[in-house]
Amino acid sequence: MRATFAIALTLATASPAFAAGGGWNLGNTDFVVVLAFLLFIGILLAAKVPSLIGKQLDNRADSIKSELEEARALREEAQTLLASYERKQQDVQAQAERIVANARDEAAAAAEQAKADLAASIARRLAAAEEQISSAEASAVKEVRDRAITIAVEVADQVISKQMSAADANKLIDAAIQDVDAKLH
């Protein structure tokens, strides 16, 4: 096929040289150019340059394919990593929201507990104040009674000392001694 193509090409390009009447004249530049071109093509074919170029192009195509496959693999890996990081970000965001919600709940619970503790403390203080008031009231009542008893005893002593004779006083003292003696034995 190559040989047929080379002959056809030679005849097609040589015909203008023959038409000019020169034939195989090396003075005709068209003919010389055609011969040089055919010689160049022949040398390229003999050295198997087209197959070498084809192999290099195939190798380059294979390397481009492998680079494309590697780029696809890297892209898929990058997409996988991106999806993984997005999931992690969503998980972290959800966890942060849960932490904030828990903190709010704990703060609300702590506020309620503080209110309850404050109410209990106020109730204890009121109870203590009421106890102090009742204690002070009882103490005041006792002081008034004691003072009333003391005044009554003093008044009774004065009344009895004015109305009682020495013999009556000795009888009372003896009766009190006997009463104490009976109670002690």
Summary of the structure (lengths in Angstrom):
residues: 185
radius of gyration: 66.5
end to end distance: 159.1
largest distance: 197.6
contacts: 373
relative contact order: 0.03
helix: 92%
strand: 0%
